[in-house]
Amino acid sequence: MSYNTPNISLPKFTYYKADNLTDALSLLKQYNGNARVLAGGIELFKQMRQRLIVPEHIIDIKGIEELRKIDVTDRGIEIGPAVTAVELQKSQIIRDKCPPLFKAAAFMGDRILQNSVTIGGNLTSGLPCTEGVPALMSMDSVLEVRSAERSRILPVSDLVLNIRKTTLNSDEIITKIIVPYNGGLSGGYLKLLNASEMAVANVAVALFSAKRKLRMAIGAVSVKPYYFDESTLGWKWNEPIEENIRVALNAIGSTIQPMAYNRVASAEYRGEIAKVLAARALKELFRGA
Ligand SMILES: Cc1cc2nc3c(=O)[nH]c(=O)nc-3n(C[C@H](O)[C@H](O)[C@H](O)COP(=O)(O)OP(=O)(O)OC[C@H]3O[C@@H](n4cnc5c(N)ncnc54)[C@H](O)[C@@H]3O)c2cc1C
């Protein structure tokens, strides 16, 4: 079933509007296994209409103030999971300090959807085409994840297991997204859509110039994004950029295993486009360097 499938009605559920995190977590614990968190609702209600999931209890977290903030702290940039794609694009902090995410937010559905789509929901959807995971992976981001009893830190790179499957437990909420850098980071985000506006590949790059760290994440080519650093890209800081890009493209080509989903793109085409976008992203990143 696609996004264009005519809507069928939602199954019955009880709606709770959580005023604070403690209430949300205790409701999730109380109805564990039979409750879902509601953020923008775009993916959640789609899955419910399709009867892929039929939770009896829906816990709305959008009104929880602490989940809607973007702050600079001693941990880096902290982003609340209920921040929307439009709010990411309007934030000067995200624009200045998290360029891959700033650019990726403009691709999170169309402009109307972007008013609803939240970064937490985008990450948790576990869809190969979504932008949040590769953009945040390229900045070595981690998630603060909480249940009523415990709190843990989960690297974004360990979040997605498979399509619509994540490593979150059913009683857990992402309560913060932490980008562990406060400035000194440049980066980009490129994406190619096919004629039906389906993602063929997306590429996020980040450069931490002071620490000589280069990161890349390639999404949409497989069920979860691929992560590269200067070692897996074969990057050598004393080599010319053109030579480094040549070596990096070879490394990417021999690492990624693009999925064959011919309604969107063949595996070969996805693989080629991933390399074209990677080359372009690296050239733009090092332009003038
Ligand atoms: C036509 C269309 C095209 C789209 N194109 C793109 C695209 O190109 N790129 C892109 O990135 N996105 C795209 N999207 C949006 C994307 O597919 C997801 O629907 C969206 O990101 C989900 O965000 P949401 O806030 O609505 O999440 P919801 O639907 O509210 O939640 C999604 C899932 O995450 C869980 N969840 C939400 N927040 C949390 C949290 N804090 N902690 C734990 N679990 C949580 C929910 O319980 C649910 O299981 C598109 C959507 C549509 C309809």
The ligand as an ORCA input file, in Angstrom:
! r2SCAN-3c Opt
* xyz 0 1
  C       3.878     11.741      0.996
  C       4.961     11.797      2.026
  C       6.262     11.953      1.622
  C       7.283     12.021      2.572
  N       8.558     12.183      2.133
  C       9.552     12.216      3.033
  C      10.893     12.361      2.596
  O      11.178     12.443      1.408
  N      11.860     12.406      3.546
  C      11.584     12.307      4.883
  O      12.505     12.344      5.684
  N      10.319     12.171      5.319
  C       9.301     12.125      4.434
  N       8.026     11.988      4.872
  C       7.768     11.931      6.323
  C       8.151     10.562      6.904
  O       7.777      9.545      6.017
  C       7.486     10.284      8.242
  O       6.107     10.139      7.986
  C       7.614     11.363      9.235
  O       8.936     11.749      9.361
  C       7.110     10.910     10.583
  O       7.212     11.990     11.500
  P       6.026     12.262     12.486
  O       6.462     13.336     13.407
  O       4.755     12.473     11.759
  O       5.983     10.891     13.295
  P       4.741     10.055     13.837
  O       3.923      9.569     12.704
  O       4.020     10.801     14.909
  O       5.541      8.852     14.498
  C       6.223      7.897     13.716
  C       6.680      6.756     14.640
  O       7.641      7.245     15.554
  C       7.200      7.054     16.907
  N       7.694      8.232     17.640
  C       7.483      9.531     17.339
  N       8.192     10.323     18.168
  C       8.873      9.508     19.004
  C       9.780      9.712     20.081
  N      10.168     10.937     20.470
  N      10.267      8.625     20.736
  C       9.911      7.382     20.364
  N       9.060      7.118     19.341
  C       8.554      8.165     18.673
  C       5.684      6.924     16.826
  O       5.151      6.190     17.909
  C       5.545      6.193     15.506
  O       5.768      4.815     15.679
  C       6.980     11.904      3.951
  C       5.674     11.704      4.373
  C       4.658     11.645      3.414
  C       3.250     11.434      3.891
*
